[in-house]
């Protein structure tokens, strides 16, 4: 199993610990732990190791699924990884919609064969016919990230349903990473609720502001979930007991307030970045979530050169579009507290003014 280095993580490792402002962060600002009861009792394993059955049943209800069709994981990253291990082998084929988070194409590519179907600027609209043309007889899964990272494009319900129909007709699965879904005021239906061929992965990281909790889940057909659980025995074994304890609160009595606050912050900050983009004659697709994909100004070699200039001169980290396959773009994250966003934008503006 060969896998390419994770470019975005290597970029963060180079700069994020010493930089003043992280404008490449892809989630909403983190919540304080004192918002929750942090005492779960005895600190043993979660038993059974796929997660508390009653809590899995509660999560499953959100998708019209049973407890046995839910697996709790260490974030969405593990949920996706285990799903791919369950679905793919060296003879399999995956169709992946890109640009996207690197793990969603690099991991399948390390296991089998991947065909990428690219969204195209400036609208980043998904061509369902292009996905259909990419399907082979040996295809096991179509992979989607909705809303999309890095572009913020939220594919509408009818588009996702069309992809589901393609997967079902092929006897394959549609896997959708939905970590940003609930930052929309009007979320589309989760893919796992569309039928037995739908798989949803998500976590409390991006929409809930609980990245440090490392709590996510995989929802899908029991055979997929069972296969993922078998692999989980070789990774994290069980979800963390404190993680699960806090997750029940975040998805219970605190959920309505958390999502309302985070949607308000995302909308306000998005408006501020929209103003910044317009003021400086830049281009982007108005996003859902807390990421925008912005075209770099003329005069720079590529997105990496632009982002290196910003971090080295202004101590602000942005994510080069090269890491997503589009070298004339950069990703900006705007889920951080409003005052930090203002400071970061002011520094990027200073950089632009000097290099105009």
N, C-alpha and C positions, 0 to 999 in steps of 0.2 A: 504494500500500500504506500504509494508516493503521493505527497500533497505539497502544493506550493506554499511558500511562506505567506502568512496573513499580512498583506501589505499595509492595511489600515492600522493594525495593532503595532506593527513595527514603526510606523510613522508616529503613533502616539508615544511609544516607548522612547523615541528620540527626543521628543519635545515637551510632552504634557506635564512632566513633573517639575520642570523649571520655568515654564511659561506662566505669566500672570493670569491670563484669561483663556478659558477653553471654549472657543466658539465652534469647535468641531464636535462637541458632545451631542449625542443623538437622542437623548431622553429629556424628560421634564425634570425640573429641579427636585432635589431629594427632600423627602419629608423627615422631620425629626422623630427619633425613636420614642420620645416621651409622649407621643400621641397614642401609643399602644400599651397594653399590658404585656410586659416582656417576660413574665414568669410562666413557663409551660409545665413546671413541675420537674420531675426526674429527667435528666438529660441522657436518655438512651436513644436507640434507633427508633424511627417511626416504624411501627409494626401494624399491618404488613408493609413491606418495603416499597410498594407502589403507591403508598399514601393511605391515610385514614379512609376507610370505606364510606363512612357517612359523609365526609367532606368531598370525596370523589363523586358521590351521588349528587351532591349539591351543585358541583361544577358541571357534571354531566347534564343536569336539567337545563342548563343554559343553552345546550346544543341539541336537546331532545335525545340524549344518549344516556346509557346506563353507567353505573360506577365501574363496571368491567371494561368500559370503552374509554377510560381516563387513566392516564399515568402522570403522576407528579414528578417533576424533574428539577434539576439545578439550572433554572433559567430557560429561556427559549433556545439558547445555543445547544444545550444538551437534548432538549426535545427534538430539535431538527436532526441532530447527529444520530440519535437513537432511531428515529423514524427512517433515516436513510439506511442505517445498518439493518433494519428490519425488512426494508423493501428491495435493496439493491445487491447485486453481486457482479462478478466480472463479465457476465453475459448480458447484463441489463442495460437499459437506455433510459435517460431522463431528458425531458425538455424543460429548460429553465428560462424564465423571462428575466432579462437583464436590461439595464444595469440593476444590480441588487447587492445586498450584503454578501461579501465574498464567500462566506461559509456555505451559502445556498447553492453555489455552483462548484466551488473547489472540492467540497466533501463528496458530492456525487461523482465528480470527475475522477476522484481518487479510487472509486469503487467500480465504476463501469464507464459508459460513454455518455457524454452530454452534448446535446444540441442547444445552442443559445438562440433565443428569439429576442431581438433587441427592440426596446422602445426607442422612438426617435424624437429629438427636439423639434420644435419648441413645446409641443403639447404632450409628448411622452404617452401618446395613446396606444393602447394594445391592439394589435392586428390579430384577431382571432383566427383568420384564415392562415396567417403565417405560422401560428401554432399548429393548426391542423396539418399543414404541409410538412412540418417537422416530425410528425409522429411516425414511428416505425412499429413493425409488428411486435418487436421485443420490448417496447416501451413499458416501463413500470409506473412512472410518475411524471406528472406535470408540476412544476414548482413555481409558485407565485409569492410575492411579498406585497401585501395590500393593507394600508397605503404603502406606496413604494418608498424604499430607502435606496438612493439618495434624493429622488426627484420630488417626493411628496405627492405624486400623482395617486389619486384614489380611484381605482377602477370601479365603475358603477356595477350595480347588482346584475344587470342583464349581461354584462361582459363576463363576470365571474361565473354566472350560470351557464353561459356558452362554453366556457372552459371545462366546467364540471361535466357537461354533456359529452364533450370530446373525450374526456378521461373515461367516463362510463362506457361509451361506445367502444373504446379500445380495451376494456377490461382492466383499466389501470386506475390510479388514484390521482386526485388533485390535492396537493399539499400546499396550504397557504399559511405563511408566517404573518400573523395578525397583531403584532405587538403594538401597532399604532392605531388599531381600529377604533378603540373607544375614546380617542381624542377628538373624533368627529361628533358634532351635535346630532347627526343623523346617521349612525353607523349602518353599513350594509350587513346582511346576515352573515354569520360565520360559516365558513365552508363546510365544517363538520355537520352543520344542521341541514345541509342540502341532500344528504343521502349517504348510503354506505360507502361510496367511493370518495367522500370528502374527508380530509384530515386537516385539523386546525392545530397550530402551535402558537403559544403566546406565554406571557409572564406578567409579573407585577412591576417590571422594570420601566418601560417607556411611558405608559399612560398613567401609572399610579405613583411614580416617583419613589419606587422602592427597589432601586437597582442593587443595593447592598444585601437585600434579603435573599437574592438568588433563588427565587421560587417561580417555577413555570409549570406548564403542563402540555400534554399531547392528548388530543381527542380524535378518535377514529375507530375504524373497524376493530373488533376484538382480536382478530388474528394479527393485525399490525401492532396493536398495543401490547399483546402478549410477546411478540417478537422483540419489541423495543424493551420490554421489562426484562427479558432474558439477557439482553446486552447491558442493561443498567446494573445488573448484578456485578458486572466487571468494571463499572465506572464509579458512580457515587453511592451505589447500593440503595440508599433511601434518601428522601428529602430530609433536610435538617429539621429537627423537632422545633426549634425556635422559629425557623422560617415558616413552617406549617402553622404554628400557633398564631403568628402575626398575620399570616395570609388569611386565616379564617376571619379575623377582625376586619382586614382591609376589604374583603369581599362580602362582609356582613354589615355591621352597624355603621362602619365608616365609609362605605363605598360611595354613596350618593354625594357626600360632602367632598371627598377626595377628587372624584371625577369632575364635579362642578368647578372646583378651584382650579384644577389643572387645565380644563378646557378654556376657562377664562384667561388664565395666564398665557396659554398657547395662542389664543386669538389676539390678545393685546400685543404680545411680542411679535407675532406674525405681521400685524399692522405696522409696527415700528420698522421691521426689516423691509417690508414692502416700500415704505416711504424712503428708506435709505437706498434701495435698489433703484427706485425711480429718480431720486435726486441726482444720482451719479451715472445715469444713462446706462445702467446695467440691465441684463435680461434674466428672467427666471420664470418658471411656471408656478403660479400661486399655489402653495402646497397645503395639504392636510397633514397634521402631525406637527413635528417640531424640527423638520429638516427642509432646507431649500437648496436647490442646485442652481448655482448662479454662473453665468458665462463670465469668464475673466475679461478685463479690459484689454483693448489692443495694446501692443507694445511689449507684451510678455511672451516668453518662449512657449510656456505651457502652464497648466494649473499648478504643477509642482514648483516651478520657478516663482510663480506669484505667491504661493503659500509660504515658501521658504523666506521670501522677502518680508512678508508680513510678520512671521514669527520671529525672525532674527532682528528686525528693526523695531517692532512694536510689542513683542512678547505676547502675541495673540495667535492661538492655534486654529487654523482652518484645515479642512480635509481636501487634498488635491483630487480633482476629478479623474486624473490618471488612474487612481486606485479603483475606479469604477468603470474604466474603459472609455472615458470621455475627457481628453486632455485639455480641452478649452474651457473647463468648468471647475468650480470648487463647491464643496458642500459646506453650508453654514448651519449650525444648530442654534435654535433660539428658544430652547426650553429652560434656560437658566434664569435666575432672578433678574428682574427688570433693570436694576441698577448695574449689574454686571454686564448685561447686554448693552446698555448705553455706553459704558466705558469701552467695551470691546469695539462697538461700531465707531466710536470717536477715534480710536486708534487706527482702525482700518481706513477711516476717512483721512486721517493725517498721512498715512502711507500713500493713499491715492493722490492726494494733493501734491506730494513731493514728486511723484512719478507720472504726473499727468502729461 
